[in-house]
Amino acid sequence: MLIHCCRLTPKLVVLSLLLSLVPAGSPLPADEPEPTVSLLLSRVSADRTKSSTLFRCEVSLDNATGRDLTVRSTFSSVFDGLELVVTNKEGKTLVQQAYISHQAPFAPPGREFPVKKGTTMGKLVFPVRVVPGNPKEVKVRLVGTLPGSGLRRILSTETITVKIKE
């Protein structure tokens, strides 16, 4: 009778019964954060030469998933899915360049690179031919993915302000 008078469907009745069994204050499964992978940019330098500006980045991947991951690439590292993003002081994008843009493919079918639990560190160099406006100071961050790892999220570092050395 209760179901007909209040217009509760059997599904809603079951759901309300299940929710009443959850202790007050306990998180629901959807509330629990999933272990994740973080991309950290610890240091950046930029040197302008006659032909390009070299951005040198010290980066780390923090794998807190509780398991080893595998990245697939036809190039040379776990960092091959990353891009350099250079903006001006106001945040306007001046350059967005893939890490692999200056590399030749190593193997057509690709290789697998492990990302162990914990921290994987790397030093990446991005030769950028032109930074529009030849600014003396820019903001830099890295964004990208871990191809073949099963992670669908786009990773992004914090933004770091960098003076370009002449």
Secondary structure, DSSP 8 states (H G I E B T S, - for coil): -HHHHHT--HHHHHHHHHHHHS-TT---GGGS----EEEEEEEEEEEE-SS-EEEEEEEEEEE-SSS-EEEEESSSSTTTTEEEEEE-TT--EEEEEEGGGG---S-TT-EEEEE-SEEEEEEEEEEES--TT--SEEEEEEEE--TTSS--S-EE---EEEEEE-
